[in-house]
Amino acid sequence: MAAAAIRTIFAQPDAEHPHRLLEEVVHMLSGQFPEVARILADAAPDLLAFSAFPQAHWRKLWSANPLERLNGEIKRRTKVVGIVPNDAAVARLPTAVVVEFHDEWAVAERHYLSEEPMAKIAVMQPPPVATKTHKALAATA
């Protein structure tokens, strides 16, 4: 029940609704799960950080796909090697994979976050509810 309530915070149509819903969820959970309510209240700025970005980016901000793909590639390459001679070699292989991924992203024609919505970030202001919400949540927890 608590997990379902928390998930609803992210399924909102605009930037203001997640802030209000987080307040409601913290209040609802504070009776039966006070520790969870406190953790949510303390994590409010991090949980709601996505709402400061254009809505076109929200789905990609929630996703860990690029990180999972990078970790999968590191795992695949380390399995091939099997055994390494020293600590420096252990660090060298993942570092080489990360550098390779960085180079691919730096020169890629396709961008994970498109340029048009990225241009909107420069002109956007964070939602005014953010700081007020955090203070209200901290007071209720």
N, C-alpha and C positions, 0 to 999 in steps of 0.2 A: 504494500500500500504506500509506504513512504517513497519507495523508488519510483512508482508510477506518478506520484504527486510531484516529485522533483523533475521528472522527464517533461511534464507539462509546461514547465517554466520555459523550456527551449522551443516549444511548438507554438509560438505566438506570432501574430501578424505584423507587429511593428515594434519599435524600440522601447516604448513605454510600458507595454503589457508585461514583459518579463520582470520588470522591477516591482510592479504591483503584485504580481503573482508570487514572487519570491517572499514578499512580506506575508502574504496569506499562508503560504506553505510553512514558513517559519512559525507563525502563530498557531497553525493547526497542529504542527508536530511538537510544539513546546510542552503540551500537556502529557502526552504519552512517551515521547522521545526527546527529552530536553537536551541531551548531549548532541543528537543529530541537529536539532534546531540551532544550538550554539555554533556547531561547525559550519552550518549553512550561513548563518549570520556573519561569522568571521570571514568566510570565503566569498561573500557577496560581490566585492569588486572583481575578483577573478572570474566568478561564475557569470557575471553580467558584462564582462569586457567585450564580448562579441557584439553587443547591441550598439556599440560606438562606431561600428563599421557599417558600410552600405549593406543592405539586405542581400544583395547579389553575392556577397562573400560569406554569409553566415554558414551555409552548408559546408563550405570548404574549411572554414575556421573550426568547425566542430569535428572535422574528419582528421584522423591520424594516418590516412592512407600513404602520404609521402614518407612519413617516418617508418611505417610498417614495411614499405617497399625497400627502404634503405636497410633496415635491420634484417630483412629477409635476404638481401643480396650479401650482406656481411656474413650471415650464417651460412649461406650456400658456398661462399668462397672459403670460409674457414674449414668447412667439412671436407673440402677437396684436399686441403693442405694436411689435415689430420694432426700432425705433431709439429711443434715449432721448437727451434733450437734454444731460444732465449727470450727474455722479457721484451727486448727491443723488437724482435720479430713479431711478437704478439700485438704490439701497438702499431707496427708498420702496416700490416694488412688492412685493418679497419680504417686507418688513416688514409691509405691509398684509395679505398672504396669511397670514402666521404669526399675526398678531393675530386675523384672522377665524377661523382654525382653533382658536386658544386659546379664543375666545368660544364657539364651537360645543361644545368639550369641556367648558367650565365649566358650561354650562346644559343639557347633553344629558341626556335621560332614560336613555339607554343608556350604560353605562360599559364601557370597554375591559377593565378589571380589576374584576370584580364586588365588591360590598361585603362579602359573607360571607367569601371568602378573604382580603380585605384586612384584616378584623378579626383574622384568625389571625396576621398578621404581627406585630402588637403583642405577642402572647404567645409567639411563637416565639423560641427561642434558636438562634444559629448552630450548625451541627454541630461537635462538639468535635474532629473529625478535621481541620478546616480548617487550623489553625495548625500542627499536627503534620505534616500532609501537605506543606505548603509548605516547612517546614524540611527534610523528608526529600527532597523533590524538588530543592531547591537544593543539597543535599549530593551528590546523584547526578549532577547536570549539570556 
